[in-house]
Every structure is written in C-alpha cells, then in structure tokens.
Amino acid sequence: MSQNLTGQLQEIHFSRPNEAAIITAGIFELNNGVYEGQAISRMKTKFGQLALK
C-alpha cells in the first residue's frame, strides 16, 4: 500500500518550496519503512503548522 501512496505523492506538484519539502519528506519516510499512517500523520501535522504561519 505504501508504494501506491508514494506514487500518488510523487504526482503532487506544489509551487511553494516548503509545501514540496513536506511531500518529499513524506516520500522519503515511506521509502525508508515508516508506517503509512505515521507518515501521513506527520505530513498532516506539518501542513497544519504551515497553515498557522
């Protein structure tokens, strides 16, 4: 399932570098064996923090 999520994340393109960095970090985590739910949770937290700025 992580491979499917990784593929979907790779198709996302953001114009802002900080948003792209969150996605890149998520892909890196998935490729290095981090549980999918945990990687999603971390990305969600990072996007939430970014939205508050």
Buried (B, 14 or more C-beta within 10 A) or exposed (E): EBEEBBEEBEEEEEEEEEBEEBBBBBBEBBEEEBEBEEBBEBBEEBBEEEEEE
